[in-house]
Amino acid sequence: MTNSDILRATYDGSPNLEHIRNPSEINARYQKSCSDYKALMRQRVDPREQRVMLYAEIRVLAWILGKSDSQMQKDMGA
């Protein structure tokens, strides 16, 4: 396989490739992650790994949406 084959396979509209999400999908995922984080923080156990993974996802989604760190903290309820 050559470089041109790879480029053709990448841009031919193959259904196996990820597509760029639209802003409404990203915002919905962000809101769901924030509510999941709030629910996780209300639990009595300390699920550190889940908390860290959710926080990282929220941070990336907030960055994509152009939200500031302070706005992200407000949305998370922290």
Buried (B, 14 or more C-beta within 10 A) or exposed (E): EEEEEEEEEEEEEEEEEEEEEEEEEBBEBBEEBBEBBBEBEEEEEEEEEBBEEBBEBBBEBBEBBEBEEEEBEEBBEE
